[in-house]
Amino acid sequence: MTTLTDPPKESFRLSMLINDTRYRSLTFQAIAAIALTLAIWYLGNNLIQNLRAAGLNISYAFLGDSAGYDINQRLIEYDSQSSHARAALVGLLNTLLVAFLACITATIFGVVAGVLRLSNNWIVSKLMAVYVEIFRNIPVLIWIIIIFTIMTAVMPGPREFRGDNATSSMVLDLFAFTNRGVYVPMPFFENGLFGNATLNWVLVLLVAVGSWYATRANNARAAKVQADTGVRPNTLWVNLAIWLVPFVVLMFIMGLAWEVPALKGFNFKGGIKIGGPLIALWFALSIYTGAFIAENVRAGIQAVSKGQTEAASALGLRPNKVMNLVILPQALRVIIPPLISQYLNITKNSSLAIAVGYADITATLGGITLNQTGRAIECVLLLMLFYLTASLLISMAMNVYNASVKLKER
């Protein structure tokens, strides 16, 4: 009778790191990692030695010094006596503001234009094709300058709102559109639950997040009922109540009021000022990037099999329902990956704000602060760190969303 035994285990030898395919790739990766680390160490050490020889040293103590300059558009309190760190924070928030607004509006423009490019109406599809070809083939910097120039030249000045012979007037006595910007009412709380206005708005944000999770739970419950019974309960009114009731109660308790802008002296006072540079940058980034997103949307829709459309139409669904419920959800798997790149481009292209005087982080930290302090290396390193961090966070968030909408295989 023959007895089968396991072959003796081969002992590890150094030659296996190269000759054995199990270890070869790991060996090359380790060598590459060591070489890269040594190169970075050499470059960094060389930089430090050269700076020391020139009598320079890397220090961020200048961030605590007084900035000495004003910023016209800001989301937090700031004056010329604030520190350079505060000025950099104001610029950072301004960058995030315009990037966030541009991402939303560019997505809206792109989705609408991408869908209409596939319209059966010849005029509509050609108009969208003209929009895409014109706006994506002209540099965004030119669009920023064009929009800013048109706005300052066409919009009325504040003095044209004054007196009995005024040639312009506020819209609904609430909104003022001028060549310096747009003035809108500002909400505030007369009986805030906290002494700090920021904490009051944080409470509002928490209520909004809670309402969002509550509507998701309600929709999940409806989906479960549909799976069990075949009939989906109506969730519209419950979701509206989940959003409206907490907000109405909270606003009533905190005493929501509005500060309306009014012409005082040579300019409007009160309310919220949306400056001309912000509007020009926001709109230019939106229409420019929206043209690229439109092509992504068009490609995603065309990637869905026509049989899906025909099957949905055979079930009696209207064309808009077919697009919203059948085509777009499947097209998202193709649209999301290139959409991430467009969001990253918006964030980085916002650095062109300096062309129209919008105080983003490039204009504050990488512009005025750098020129005043002469700390070029420190300022540039901070700028690189910010844009790298912002890009990685956007990529991570969009990748998480992409993973949630991708096709789940069984």
SULSULPE-V437772 format. One record per pair of residues at least 6 apart in sequence whose C-alpha atoms are under 6 Angstrom apart, sorted by the first residue. I is the first residue (numbers start at 1). J is the second residue. Records with the same first field share a line. If there is no record, write none. Layout:
I = J  J
//
This chain:
17 = 23  24
18 = 24
63 = 84  85
64 = 83
65 = 83
66 = 81  82  83
67 = 82  83  84
68 = 80  81
69 = 80
70 = 80
74 = 90
88 = 361  364  365
91 = 359  360  361  364
92 = 361
94 = 360
95 = 360
98 = 282
99 = 347
102 = 282  286
105 = 286
106 = 286  289  290
109 = 290
110 = 290  291  293  294
111 = 294
113 = 128  294
114 = 294  297  298
116 = 125
117 = 125  128
119 = 125
132 = 291
135 = 288
136 = 288  291
143 = 284
144 = 280  281  284
147 = 280
148 = 280
151 = 179
152 = 179
155 = 178  179
156 = 178  179
157 = 178  179
158 = 267
160 = 166  167  168
161 = 168  169
170 = 176
175 = 183  184
176 = 182  183
180 = 276
181 = 274  275  276
182 = 273  274
183 = 272  273
184 = 271  272
185 = 258  259  260  271
186 = 258  259  271  272
187 = 257  258
188 = 256  257
189 = 254  255  256  257
190 = 255
191 = 254  255
192 = 254
194 = 200
211 = 242  243
215 = 239
222 = 232  233
226 = 232
259 = 271
260 = 271
261 = 269  270  271
262 = 268  269
277 = 356  358
296 = 335
297 = 335
300 = 331  334  335
301 = 331
333 = 406
344 = 391
351 = 362
354 = 363
366 = 379
370 = 376
//
